[in-house]
Amino acid sequence: MAEHNHLCARRILVVDDDQAAREAIGLLLGLDQHTVVEAGGGPEALERFREGRYDLVITDYLMPQMRGDELTASIKSLAPTQPVLIVTGYFEKLAAEGRMNDAVLSKPFSLQDLRRAIARQLGEGDVSLETAHLWVRNRAARTTQVLNEILQRHGGGSDAPSDPLAA
């Protein structure tokens, strides 16, 4: 697609002490062809951050050893303009206490919520988000087509819809 926009194919560091949460976020980010590097906590994330360049860091708030806001402060001391998105199930409590100074996404969140938060952090508008959505739909439809062809060659069939995002 000619309009492959800036919201796709970014390098993102995902930090969460819960492996299932990291993997779920990674799967969502993979839909937009992002390269995901995972870290299980703040110290590991700082190590990974020092080793590479990231377009965005997404971190959980409540983690052992180092909270997400502490990790954010450490990252910003190394790279003041680094976009960071904190995800938390405690948004209301933290906001009421005035402890949320960075971009925050409240758990649970949808793919569309995540895309909007990424767009805000990377300075993109909703028009780019719509373009990203169209690109992902086209990519998903093509992937489904290729998988169906493989299944048919190996004697299997598919009851899956031709557009998996239409359901």
Secondary structure, DSSP 8 states (H G I E B T S, - for coil): -TT--TTSS-EEEEE-S-HHHHHHHHHHHHTTT-EEEEESSHHHHHHHHHHS--SEEEEESS-SSS-HHHHHHHHHHH-TT--EEEEES-HHHHHHTT---SEEEESS--HHHHHHHHHHHTT--HHHHHHHHHHHHHHHHHHHHHHHHHHHHTT----S-SSTT--
